[in-house]
Amino acid sequence: MTAMPLAKLIDDNAAALTLYARQWCASPEDVVQAAFCKLAAQRTPPNDPAAWLFRVVRNAAIDWSKAERRRAKRERTASKPVGWFAEASIDGLDANAAIRALDSLLPELREVIVARLWGGLTLEQVSLAVGCSLSTAHRRYEAGIVALRERLGVECPKT
C-alpha cells in the first residue's frame, strides 16, 4: 500500500478504530498503530481496507486484553507470600519476617538474591539475566545478603 492511500485510511479511520478497540483493551492506541503497521506491510492490500482494519483491531484488542488479564493474574499470584517459603519457619527463621525483609530490599538487590537463591543460577548466569557485569552481580548479591542479615538480626556464620 502506498503512502497516500494509507494516510487517507489513517485520517478517516484512526479515531473510530481507537474507540472500537477501547471496548476490549486499555491500550487502544497501541493496537490501532499495530494494525496500521500490519496493513502497510501487506504485499497486496485487502479488498476492503477499512473492514480489514476493524477486523484486525478487534482481534488484536481481544488478544491484548487476554494477555493483560493473564499478566495481572500472574502478578497477583507471584505477590503472595507463600511463594517465597513453603513453611512458616525455617530453622528458627520466621518466614513472614524474611518475606518482609526481602520485600524491603532495593529491586536490583532483590532480583539478584531471588535469581541466585530461588532460581539456582550462578552469579555469572545472574549477571547475564539482569544485564550487568559479573562483579556488579556479586556486589549486589553480597549487599543483599548483608541487608537481609541486618533486617533479620542474623549474624554471619564464623568459619
N, C-alpha and C positions, 0 to 999 in steps of 0.2 A: 504494500500500500504506500502510495506516495505521500509526501508531507501535507499537501493542501487538503485532500480528502480526509486525512487523519485529523488535521486541525479543525476542520468543519465538524467532524464527529465529536471531537472533544468539546467544542463550543456548544454544540446542540444537545449533548447527552451527559456531560460530566456531572452536572448538578443533580439531574434526575437519577443517575446511576448511584451517586453518593447517598441520596435519600433512600433509594431502593435497598442498598446494602446495609444501611443503618438498622434495618429491622432485624438483622441477624447478627451483626458483629459490632464491636466497639471501635474498630478502626476502618471505617468505610472508605476513607480517602486512600489508604494503602491498597485496599482490594481493587478499587477503581483504577488506580495507577497501574497496578499489575495487569489488569485486563487490557488496558490500552497498550501496554508494552507487548503483551501477548498478541494483540491484533497487529501491531506494527511488525512483528516477527513472522507473520503468516506469509507464506510464499504466494499463495493465491487468496485474495480476500474472500470472505464469506459472501454468499448471495445477498444476505440482508445483514449488514454490519451492526445495525442498531439492535436487532433481535439477538444476534450472536453475542454482543456485548452484555446485554441484560442476562443472558443465559450463563455466560462466563462469570459475571459478577455475582449472580445468585449462588452458583456452585462454590465459588471461592469464599464468599462471605459465610456460607454454611460450614465449609471446611475450617475456616478461621475460627469460627465460634466454637466448633467442636474441639479444636486444638487448645483454645483458651480455657475451656472447661476442664480438659484433661490436665493442663498445666496447673490450674488452680487446685484441682484435686490432689495432684502430686505434691504441691507446696503445702497444702493443709496436712497431708499425711506425713510429709517429711518434717514438719514442725512439731509433731507430737513427741514429747519427751521420751516415751517408751522406745523410740527409735534409736536412742543412744545406748541405753543399757537395758539388758533383759531382766536384771534383778534390781531390787530396791536398794541393796547394799552389796558391795563387793569388797571382801577383805577389810571390813570395818569402814569403808568409804561410803558415805551417803550419796546414792545415785542422783537424787534431786539437787543436792549441793553441787555435785560435779556438773550436772546439766547447766545450772545457773552460772557456774564458773566458766564453762565452755562457751555459753552464750554471751558472756561479758567480754570475751576476747575480741580484739580487733579482727575484722573479717579476714584479712590477709594472714593472720596468725592461725585463726581457727581452720581455714581451709587447708593449711599445711598439716596441722595436727590431725584433722579428720582423714585426709588422704593417706597420711603415714600410718596412723594407729588403726583406723577402721578399714581403710582401703588396702592396707598391707603393702603400699608402694614403697620403694626405696626412695631415698632423698633425690637421687638422680631422676627417677620417674616423676616425683613430685615437681621438681623444677621444670620438667617438660610439660607437665599437665597445667601448671599455673603460669607458665611463661616467664620464668625468672631464672637467674643463674643458680648453679648448684650451691654456691656459697650463700646466696640470699635465701634459698630454701632452708639451708642449715641454720642460718641466723634466725629465721622466723620460727623454725621448729624449736630451737633452744629457748627463744624468748617466750614462746607459747607455753612450753613446759614449765619454765620458771614462774610465769604468771599464774598458771594453774596451781602450782605448788603453794605459792603465796596465798592465793584466794582460798585454797582448801586447808591451809595450815599443815601441809605435809612437808617434812624435811627431806632433803636429798639423801639417798642412802649412802652410808660411808663404806668405802671399799678398802 
